[in-house]
Amino acid sequence: MTWAVWAPLLAPLLAVPAARRLADILAPRTAALLLAATAALLALLSTGSLALLTAAGLLRMPVIAALGHLSAPLMRRRNPIDMPVGALAALALVAVAVVALRAARRHHTDLLRAASAVDRHGSAGDLTVLPDPGADAYALPGRPGRVVVTAGMLRKLDASEREVLLAHERAHLRGRHHLLIVCADLASCLHPALRGLQAPLSFHLERWADESAATVVGDRRLTARAVGRAALAASAAPAGRRPAAALAVAAGPVPRRVAALLEAPRPRTPWSRLIALRPAAAIAAVLAACVLASGVSTLVAAHDLHANIESAQGPHEHDHGHDHDLVPIPG
């Protein structure tokens, strides 16, 4: 159990760089889903590892062992996790749980506050225009989801650029991108190394919405121009605070997004596809190995702990039975 229980806590240190590199090779939609899934899996496995460490450490305590009808001396001999390690794991487990719950509550409160502010203004379908001179536009999730745009942003764009803006934000709503953002944020609360996936996830979600908008309007150059002008307007006249999970057209590294939209599609031959797949396959293998090793290690650690508990129960019960046989029978 000793080596297995630590693997899920160390795997993100290698998996995060691999996931970031692989995401840069993949299409935006695939990259975003990969990053969110990686964050969720590694966070759950590392939390499970902390739980196993906590349980193994606590079961060495005579009081806890007695509650489980275990032999405390046998648990101390067979269980390689010392009580101080278990105590530290318990503190870490409580800490990450509290931070994650606070983050979830913060997201919920932000969305309720934003929805309440937007409800004070009239809507046309899924579009709400705020009378704010600052420039901003974002997708506000909810039931129903809404596209929120300030009057300042609308004044900075022409009709065709507004169409791109609305298509971009509607792509965020349609893809429920806010759930992926919240998932990555909660995962980073459970394991600090997973914070490295938040920025690339936001970028690829914006690229996903950019590509969707370009498909809707049928013009990649127009989409690139609208993204650039919206970003310039937002930086020149920032609007009020938006929810953390709300995705905006002017977010992320805009020059990279514009360059990707303006990049001409390269002709693909079977040989060029094979060459392009080789580095992606190698990085994917590293990432898959990290996730698989974390999962297998968690299962091995859980199995070992279960075996230790059973071995501590068996002799303990047998000893009680043997003692009962030694009690003299009256008469």
DRENDO-1510 file (C-alpha; in Angstrom, 1 decimal, always signed):
<recs>
REC; n; res; u; v; w
REC; 1; MET; +0.0; +0.0; +0.0 .
REC; 2; THR; +2.9; +2.3; +0.7 .
REC; 3; TRP; +3.9; +3.0; -2.9 .
REC; 4; ALA; +0.4; +2.7; -4.3 .
REC; 5; VAL; -1.3; +5.2; -2.1 .
REC; 6; TRP; +1.2; +8.0; -3.0 .
REC; 7; ALA; +1.0; +7.6; -6.8 .
REC; 8; PRO; -2.3; +9.5; -7.3 .
REC; 9; LEU; -0.9; +12.4; -5.4 .
REC; 10; LEU; +2.2; +12.6; -7.6 .
REC; 11; ALA; +0.7; +11.7; -11.0 .
REC; 12; PRO; -0.7; +15.3; -11.7 .
REC; 13; LEU; +2.8; +16.7; -11.6 .
REC; 14; LEU; +3.5; +14.8; -14.9 .
REC; 15; ALA; +0.0; +14.6; -16.2 .
REC; 16; VAL; -0.7; +18.3; -16.2 .
REC; 17; PRO; +2.2; +19.3; -18.6 .
REC; 18; ALA; +1.3; +16.3; -20.8 .
REC; 19; ALA; -2.4; +17.3; -21.0 .
REC; 20; ARG; -1.5; +20.9; -21.8 .
REC; 21; ARG; +0.8; +19.9; -24.6 .
REC; 22; LEU; -1.7; +17.4; -26.0 .
REC; 23; ALA; -4.5; +20.0; -25.9 .
REC; 24; ASP; -2.4; +22.3; -28.1 .
REC; 25; ILE; -2.3; +19.6; -30.8 .
REC; 26; LEU; -6.0; +18.7; -30.7 .
REC; 27; ALA; -9.1; +20.5; -32.1 .
REC; 28; PRO; -10.5; +23.0; -29.6 .
REC; 29; ARG; -13.6; +21.0; -28.7 .
REC; 30; THR; -11.6; +17.8; -28.1 .
REC; 31; ALA; -8.9; +19.7; -26.2 .
REC; 32; ALA; -11.4; +21.3; -23.8 .
REC; 33; LEU; -13.1; +18.0; -23.1 .
REC; 34; LEU; -9.8; +16.3; -22.6 .
REC; 35; LEU; -8.6; +18.9; -20.1 .
REC; 36; ALA; -11.8; +18.9; -18.1 .
REC; 37; ALA; -11.9; +15.1; -17.9 .
REC; 38; THR; -8.3; +14.9; -16.9 .
REC; 39; ALA; -8.8; +17.4; -14.2 .
REC; 40; ALA; -11.9; +15.6; -12.8 .
REC; 41; LEU; -10.3; +12.2; -12.9 .
REC; 42; LEU; -7.0; +13.2; -11.3 .
REC; 43; ALA; -8.8; +15.2; -8.6 .
REC; 44; LEU; -11.1; +12.3; -7.6 .
REC; 45; LEU; -8.2; +9.9; -7.5 .
REC; 46; SER; -5.9; +12.1; -5.4 .
REC; 47; THR; -8.8; +12.8; -3.0 .
REC; 48; GLY; -9.4; +9.0; -2.8 .
REC; 49; SER; -5.7; +8.6; -2.0 .
REC; 50; LEU; -6.0; +11.1; +0.9 .
REC; 51; ALA; -9.0; +9.3; +2.2 .
REC; 52; LEU; -7.1; +5.9; +2.2 .
REC; 53; LEU; -4.2; +7.5; +4.0 .
REC; 54; THR; -6.6; +9.0; +6.5 .
REC; 55; ALA; -8.3; +5.6; +7.1 .
REC; 56; ALA; -5.1; +3.7; +7.4 .
REC; 57; GLY; -3.7; +6.1; +9.9 .
REC; 58; LEU; -6.8; +6.3; +12.0 .
REC; 59; LEU; -7.2; +2.5; +12.1 .
REC; 60; ARG; -3.9; +2.3; +14.0 .
REC; 61; MET; -5.6; +4.1; +17.0 .
REC; 62; PRO; -6.8; +1.7; +19.6 .
REC; 63; VAL; -10.1; +3.5; +20.0 .
REC; 64; ILE; -10.9; +3.4; +16.3 .
REC; 65; ALA; -9.7; -0.2; +16.0 .
REC; 66; ALA; -12.0; -1.2; +18.8 .
REC; 67; LEU; -15.0; +0.4; +17.1 .
REC; 68; GLY; -14.2; -1.7; +14.0 .
REC; 69; HIS; -13.6; -4.8; +16.1 .
REC; 70; LEU; -10.0; -4.9; +15.0 .
REC; 71; SER; -6.8; -5.9; +16.8 .
REC; 72; ALA; -4.9; -2.7; +17.3 .
REC; 73; PRO; -1.5; -4.4; +17.6 .
REC; 74; LEU; -2.1; -6.3; +14.4 .
REC; 75; MET; -3.1; -3.2; +12.6 .
REC; 76; ARG; +0.0; -1.4; +13.8 .
REC; 77; ARG; +2.2; -4.3; +12.6 .
REC; 78; ARG; +0.5; -4.8; +9.2 .
REC; 79; ASN; -0.4; -1.3; +8.4 .
REC; 80; PRO; +2.6; +0.7; +7.0 .
REC; 81; ILE; +1.0; +4.1; +7.4 .
REC; 82; ASP; +2.0; +5.8; +10.6 .
REC; 83; MET; -0.5; +7.8; +12.7 .
REC; 84; PRO; +1.2; +11.2; +12.0 .
REC; 85; VAL; +0.9; +10.6; +8.3 .
REC; 86; GLY; -2.7; +9.6; +8.7 .
REC; 87; ALA; -3.3; +12.7; +10.8 .
REC; 88; LEU; -1.7; +15.0; +8.1 .
REC; 89; ALA; -3.8; +13.3; +5.4 .
REC; 90; ALA; -6.9; +13.8; +7.5 .
REC; 91; LEU; -6.1; +17.5; +7.8 .
REC; 92; ALA; -5.4; +17.8; +4.1 .
REC; 93; LEU; -8.6; +16.0; +3.3 .
REC; 94; VAL; -10.7; +18.3; +5.4 .
REC; 95; ALA; -8.9; +21.4; +4.0 .
REC; 96; VAL; -9.4; +20.5; +0.4 .
REC; 97; ALA; -13.1; +19.6; +1.1 .
REC; 98; VAL; -13.7; +22.9; +2.7 .
REC; 99; VAL; -12.0; +24.9; -0.1 .
REC; 100; ALA; -13.9; +22.9; -2.7 .
REC; 101; LEU; -17.3; +23.5; -1.0 .
REC; 102; ARG; -16.5; +27.2; -0.6 .
REC; 103; ALA; -15.6; +27.4; -4.3 .
REC; 104; ALA; -18.9; +25.7; -5.3 .
REC; 105; ARG; -20.8; +28.1; -3.1 .
REC; 106; ARG; -19.0; +31.1; -4.6 .
REC; 107; HIS; -19.9; +30.0; -8.1 .
REC; 108; HIS; -23.5; +29.5; -7.1 .
REC; 109; THR; -23.7; +32.9; -5.4 .
REC; 110; ASP; -22.1; +34.6; -8.3 .
REC; 111; LEU; -24.5; +33.2; -10.8 .
REC; 112; LEU; -27.5; +34.0; -8.6 .
REC; 113; ARG; -26.3; +37.6; -8.2 .
REC; 114; ALA; -25.6; +38.0; -11.9 .
REC; 115; ALA; -29.0; +36.5; -12.8 .
REC; 116; SER; -30.7; +38.9; -10.3 .
REC; 117; ALA; -29.0; +41.9; -11.9 .
REC; 118; VAL; -29.8; +40.8; -15.4 .
REC; 119; ASP; -33.5; +40.2; -14.5 .
REC; 120; ARG; -33.9; +43.9; -13.8 .
REC; 121; HIS; -33.5; +44.6; -17.5 .
REC; 122; GLY; -35.7; +43.6; -20.4 .
REC; 123; SER; -34.7; +40.7; -22.6 .
REC; 124; ALA; -35.3; +39.9; -26.3 .
REC; 125; GLY; -35.3; +36.2; -26.5 .
REC; 126; ASP; -32.0; +35.0; -25.0 .
REC; 127; LEU; -30.4; +38.4; -25.4 .
REC; 128; THR; -30.2; +41.0; -22.5 .
REC; 129; VAL; -28.6; +44.4; -23.1 .
REC; 130; LEU; -27.3; +46.2; -20.1 .
REC; 131; PRO; -27.2; +50.0; -20.1 .
REC; 132; ASP; -23.5; +50.0; -19.2 .
REC; 133; PRO; -21.1; +52.3; -21.1 .
REC; 134; GLY; -18.4; +49.8; -20.6 .
REC; 135; ALA; -17.8; +47.1; -23.2 .
REC; 136; ASP; -18.5; +43.5; -22.3 .
REC; 137; ALA; -20.4; +40.5; -23.5 .
REC; 138; TYR; -20.7; +37.1; -21.8 .
REC; 139; ALA; -22.8; +33.9; -21.7 .
REC; 140; LEU; -24.8; +33.7; -18.4 .
REC; 141; PRO; -25.8; +30.1; -17.8 .
REC; 142; GLY; -29.1; +29.3; -16.2 .
REC; 143; ARG; -32.7; +28.2; -17.1 .
REC; 144; PRO; -32.9; +29.7; -19.6 .
REC; 145; GLY; -29.3; +30.7; -20.5 .
REC; 146; ARG; -28.8; +34.2; -21.7 .
REC; 147; VAL; -26.4; +36.2; -23.7 .
REC; 148; VAL; -25.6; +39.5; -21.8 .
REC; 149; VAL; -24.2; +42.4; -23.8 .
REC; 150; THR; -23.5; +45.9; -22.7 .
REC; 151; ALA; -24.6; +49.0; -24.7 .
REC; 152; GLY; -21.0; +50.1; -24.8 .
REC; 153; MET; -20.0; +46.9; -26.6 .
REC; 154; LEU; -22.8; +47.1; -29.1 .
REC; 155; ARG; -21.7; +50.7; -30.0 .
REC; 156; LYS; -18.2; +49.4; -30.8 .
REC; 157; LEU; -19.2; +46.7; -33.3 .
REC; 158; ASP; -21.0; +46.9; -36.6 .
REC; 159; ALA; -24.0; +44.6; -37.5 .
REC; 160; SER; -21.9; +41.7; -38.9 .
REC; 161; GLU; -19.5; +41.8; -35.9 .
REC; 162; ARG; -22.5; +41.7; -33.5 .
REC; 163; GLU; -23.7; +38.6; -35.3 .
REC; 164; VAL; -20.3; +37.0; -34.6 .
REC; 165; LEU; -20.5; +38.1; -31.0 .
REC; 166; LEU; -23.9; +36.6; -30.4 .
REC; 167; ALA; -23.0; +33.4; -32.2 .
REC; 168; HIS; -19.8; +33.1; -30.0 .
REC; 169; GLU; -21.7; +33.5; -26.7 .
REC; 170; ARG; -24.5; +31.2; -27.8 .
REC; 171; ALA; -21.9; +28.5; -28.5 .
REC; 172; HIS; -20.8; +28.8; -24.9 .
REC; 173; LEU; -24.4; +28.3; -23.8 .
REC; 174; ARG; -25.1; +25.4; -26.2 .
REC; 175; GLY; -21.9; +23.6; -25.1 .
REC; 176; ARG; -22.6; +24.3; -21.4 .
REC; 177; HIS; -19.0; +25.4; -21.1 .
REC; 178; HIS; -19.5; +26.9; -17.7 .
REC; 179; LEU; -19.8; +23.3; -16.3 .
REC; 180; LEU; -16.3; +22.6; -17.6 .
REC; 181; ILE; -15.0; +25.8; -16.0 .
REC; 182; VAL; -16.5; +24.9; -12.6 .
REC; 183; CYS; -15.2; +21.3; -12.9 .
REC; 184; ALA; -11.6; +22.5; -13.4 .
REC; 185; ASP; -11.9; +25.0; -10.6 .
REC; 186; LEU; -13.2; +22.4; -8.1 .
REC; 187; ALA; -10.5; +20.0; -9.3 .
REC; 188; SER; -7.8; +22.6; -8.6 .
REC; 189; CYS; -9.2; +22.9; -5.1 .
REC; 190; LEU; -8.7; +19.2; -4.5 .
REC; 191; HIS; -5.2; +19.1; -5.9 .
REC; 192; PRO; -3.1; +22.4; -6.4 .
REC; 193; ALA; -1.2; +21.0; -9.3 .
REC; 194; LEU; -4.4; +20.9; -11.4 .
REC; 195; ARG; -4.5; +24.7; -11.4 .
REC; 196; GLY; -2.2; +24.4; -14.4 .
REC; 197; LEU; -5.2; +23.2; -16.5 .
REC; 198; GLN; -7.5; +26.1; -15.8 .
REC; 199; ALA; -5.9; +28.7; -18.2 .
REC; 200; PRO; -5.6; +26.3; -21.1 .
REC; 201; LEU; -9.1; +25.1; -20.6 .
REC; 202; SER; -10.5; +28.6; -20.8 .
REC; 203; PHE; -8.4; +29.3; -23.9 .
REC; 204; HIS; -9.7; +26.1; -25.7 .
REC; 205; LEU; -13.3; +26.9; -24.7 .
REC; 206; GLU; -12.9; +30.3; -26.3 .
REC; 207; ARG; -11.4; +28.7; -29.4 .
REC; 208; TRP; -14.3; +26.2; -29.5 .
REC; 209; ALA; -16.8; +29.1; -29.4 .
REC; 210; ASP; -14.7; +31.0; -32.0 .
REC; 211; GLU; -14.9; +28.1; -34.4 .
REC; 212; SER; -18.6; +27.7; -33.8 .
REC; 213; ALA; -19.2; +31.4; -34.6 .
REC; 214; ALA; -17.1; +31.2; -37.7 .
REC; 215; THR; -19.2; +28.3; -38.9 .
REC; 216; VAL; -22.4; +30.2; -38.2 .
REC; 217; VAL; -21.4; +33.3; -40.0 .
REC; 218; GLY; -19.4; +31.5; -42.7 .
REC; 219; ASP; -16.5; +33.9; -42.6 .
REC; 220; ARG; -13.3; +33.3; -40.5 .
REC; 221; ARG; -11.8; +36.7; -41.2 .
REC; 222; LEU; -14.9; +38.5; -40.0 .
REC; 223; THR; -14.9; +36.3; -36.9 .
REC; 224; ALA; -11.3; +37.2; -36.2 .
REC; 225; ARG; -12.0; +40.9; -36.7 .
REC; 226; ALA; -15.0; +40.8; -34.4 .
REC; 227; VAL; -13.0; +39.0; -31.7 .
REC; 228; GLY; -10.2; +41.5; -32.0 .
REC; 229; ARG; -12.4; +44.5; -31.9 .
REC; 230; ALA; -14.4; +43.2; -29.0 .
REC; 231; ALA; -11.2; +42.6; -27.0 .
REC; 232; LEU; -9.9; +46.1; -27.8 .
REC; 233; ALA; -13.2; +47.7; -26.7 .
REC; 234; ALA; -13.3; +45.7; -23.5 .
REC; 235; SER; -9.8; +46.7; -22.6 .
REC; 236; ALA; -10.4; +50.4; -23.4 .
REC; 237; ALA; -13.7; +50.6; -21.5 .
REC; 238; PRO; -14.0; +47.7; -19.0 .
REC; 239; ALA; -17.5; +47.0; -17.7 .
REC; 240; GLY; -18.7; +45.8; -14.3 .
REC; 241; ARG; -17.9; +42.5; -12.7 .
REC; 242; ARG; -19.2; +39.3; -14.3 .
REC; 243; PRO; -19.6; +35.8; -12.8 .
REC; 244; ALA; -16.4; +33.7; -12.6 .
REC; 245; ALA; -18.1; +30.9; -14.7 .
REC; 246; ALA; -19.4; +33.3; -17.3 .
REC; 247; LEU; -17.3; +33.1; -20.5 .
REC; 248; ALA; -16.7; +36.2; -22.5 .
REC; 249; VAL; -15.7; +36.8; -26.2 .
REC; 250; ALA; -12.9; +39.1; -25.1 .
REC; 251; ALA; -11.3; +36.6; -22.7 .
REC; 252; GLY; -8.1; +34.6; -23.0 .
REC; 253; PRO; -5.0; +35.3; -25.2 .
REC; 254; VAL; -6.9; +37.1; -28.0 .
REC; 255; PRO; -3.9; +37.4; -30.4 .
REC; 256; ARG; -3.5; +33.6; -30.4 .
REC; 257; ARG; -7.3; +33.2; -31.1 .
REC; 258; VAL; -7.2; +35.7; -33.9 .
REC; 259; ALA; -4.1; +34.1; -35.4 .
REC; 260; ALA; -5.8; +30.6; -35.3 .
REC; 261; LEU; -8.9; +32.0; -37.1 .
REC; 262; LEU; -6.8; +33.7; -39.8 .
REC; 263; GLU; -4.6; +30.6; -40.4 .
REC; 264; ALA; -5.3; +29.0; -43.7 .
REC; 265; PRO; -6.2; +25.4; -43.5 .
REC; 266; ARG; -3.3; +23.2; -44.5 .
REC; 267; PRO; -3.8; +20.5; -47.1 .
REC; 268; ARG; -3.7; +17.1; -45.5 .
REC; 269; THR; -2.4; +13.9; -47.1 .
REC; 270; PRO; -2.4; +10.5; -45.4 .
REC; 271; TRP; +1.4; +10.8; -44.8 .
REC; 272; SER; +1.1; +14.3; -43.3 .
REC; 273; ARG; -1.7; +13.1; -41.0 .
REC; 274; LEU; +0.5; +10.2; -39.9 .
REC; 275; ILE; +3.4; +12.5; -39.1 .
REC; 276; ALA; +1.1; +14.9; -37.2 .
REC; 277; LEU; -0.3; +12.0; -35.2 .
REC; 278; ARG; +3.0; +10.7; -34.0 .
REC; 279; PRO; +3.8; +13.4; -31.3 .
REC; 280; ALA; +0.1; +13.5; -30.3 .
REC; 281; ALA; +0.2; +9.7; -29.8 .
REC; 282; ALA; +3.3; +9.8; -27.7 .
REC; 283; ILE; +2.0; +12.6; -25.4 .
REC; 284; ALA; -1.4; +10.8; -25.2 .
REC; 285; ALA; +0.4; +7.7; -24.1 .
REC; 286; VAL; +2.2; +9.5; -21.3 .
REC; 287; LEU; -1.1; +11.1; -20.1 .
REC; 288; ALA; -3.0; +7.9; -20.3 .
REC; 289; ALA; -0.2; +6.1; -18.4 .
REC; 290; CYS; -0.5; +8.8; -15.6 .
REC; 291; VAL; -4.2; +8.5; -15.3 .
REC; 292; LEU; -4.2; +4.7; -15.5 .
REC; 293; ALA; -1.4; +4.4; -13.0 .
REC; 294; SER; -3.4; +6.6; -10.6 .
REC; 295; GLY; -6.5; +4.5; -11.0 .
REC; 296; VAL; -4.7; +1.2; -10.6 .
REC; 297; SER; -2.7; +2.5; -7.6 .
REC; 298; THR; -5.9; +3.7; -5.9 .
REC; 299; LEU; -7.5; +0.2; -6.4 .
REC; 300; VAL; -4.3; -1.5; -5.1 .
REC; 301; ALA; -4.1; +0.7; -2.1 .
REC; 302; ALA; -7.8; +0.1; -1.3 .
REC; 303; HIS; -7.4; -3.6; -1.7 .
REC; 304; ASP; -4.3; -3.7; +0.6 .
REC; 305; LEU; -6.1; -1.7; +3.2 .
REC; 306; HIS; -9.1; -4.0; +3.0 .
REC; 307; ALA; -6.8; -7.0; +3.3 .
REC; 308; ASN; -5.1; -5.5; +6.4 .
REC; 309; ILE; -8.5; -4.9; +8.0 .
REC; 310; GLU; -9.6; -8.5; +7.4 .
REC; 311; SER; -6.4; -9.9; +8.8 .
REC; 312; ALA; -6.7; -7.7; +11.9 .
REC; 313; GLN; -10.3; -8.9; +12.3 .
REC; 314; GLY; -9.7; -12.6; +11.9 .
REC; 315; PRO; -7.0; -13.2; +14.6 .
REC; 316; HIS; -8.8; -10.8; +16.9 .
REC; 317; GLU; -12.0; -12.8; +16.7 .
REC; 318; HIS; -10.1; -16.1; +17.0 .
REC; 319; ASP; -8.4; -14.9; +20.1 .
REC; 320; HIS; -11.8; -14.0; +21.7 .
REC; 321; GLY; -13.0; -17.5; +20.7 .
REC; 322; HIS; -10.0; -19.2; +22.2 .
REC; 323; ASP; -10.3; -17.2; +25.4 .
REC; 324; HIS; -13.9; -18.3; +25.7 .
REC; 325; ASP; -12.9; -21.9; +25.4 .
REC; 326; LEU; -10.5; -21.5; +28.4 .
REC; 327; VAL; -13.3; -20.3; +30.7 .
REC; 328; PRO; -14.1; -23.1; +33.2 .
REC; 329; ILE; -17.5; -24.6; +33.0 .
REC; 330; PRO; -19.3; -24.9; +36.4 .
REC; 331; GLY; -20.2; -28.2; +37.9 .
</recs>
